[in-house]
Amino acid sequence: MASSTVYLIGWPGIIASLLLLFIGLSRKRPGYIILGAILAVPISWYLGSTPLFRTVLYFLPFLLAGSALAMRYQKIIMAWLLVIPYVVLIVWLAASVLSQGWM
């Protein structure tokens, strides 16, 4: 049980969610975007519990679900725009983790 949560909260879950989001957006398949949003829930809730983000990140998966809804109604640009906050957060998190060893 504990090992499976590491895969959902850790980098494998983050990378899988990003891959599913980009596959769904590029192929115009809302189902993949929904799966990516589901995989984004654990890391969003984990980071939402930190003092830096407070409760803002609890609602981040809803933006991804909104992206799937926008894709469903052929609002392609809106679908891409709703994914940007999640991608920016993950890039910031990766940069923070990678810069830890350089100080």
N, C-alpha and C positions, 0 to 999 in steps of 0.2 A: 504494500500500500504506500509506504513512504517513498519508495523508489519511483513509483508512477507519478506522484505529485511533483517530484523534481523535474520530470520530463515536461509536465504541463506548465510549471511556473518558470523553469529555467530557459536557457537559450534554445534548446530544441523546440519547445513550444512557441517561442517568439519567432524563430526562423520559419517554422511550419505555418504560423499564422500569416507572416508576411508573404510567403510563397503562395498560399491560398488566396490571399487578397489580390496579389498581382496577377495570378492566373485568372481569377474571376473577373477582374477589371479588363484585362487584355482580351479575353475570350467572350466578354459580355455575358457571364454566367453568374447570376445572383446567388446560386446555391453555394458556390465556392467562397463567395464573400461572406455568407452567413457562417460557414464553417470556420473561416478565418476570424470572424468576430467571436465565435464561441471559444476558440483557442486564445483569444486576446483577453478573455475575462480574468483568468487567474493572475496574470502579470499586472493587469490594470487594478485589480483589487489589492494586490500586494503593495504596489506603489501608492495606491490611494490611502493606505494606512500610514504612510510616512508623514512626518510633519511638513515636509516641503510641499507636498501636493494636497494634503488634507483629503477632502472628499471629492475633489474635482474629477479624479481619474476613475471613480466608480461609474461614471456615466460615459466614459470613452467608448466602450463596446456599443453603446447606442448610436454613436456616430457611424460606426462601421455597419451596423444594421441599417441605418439610414442610407448608407452608400448602396447597399443591396437593393433597397427600395427605389432609390433613384435609378439604378441600373434597370430595374424591372420596368420602370416607366420611361426608359430610353433617355434619361437625363445624364448623359455620359460625363460631361464636364463636372456636374454636381457630384456624381459618384466619386470621381477622382479627388475632388476638393475635400470631401468628407473623410478621406483616408489620410490626408496630409498630417493632421495632428498626431495620429498614431505613429506614422513613419518618423516624424520629427522627434517624438519622445524616444523611440527605439534608437535612433541615431545618437541622440544625446546620451542615453544610457550606455550605449556601446562605447562612446568616446570617454565617458566618465570611468568606465571599468578599465579601458585600455590605458588611460592616463594614470591610474593608481600606481602602477609599477615604476613610473618614470620620476617620481619625486623622492 
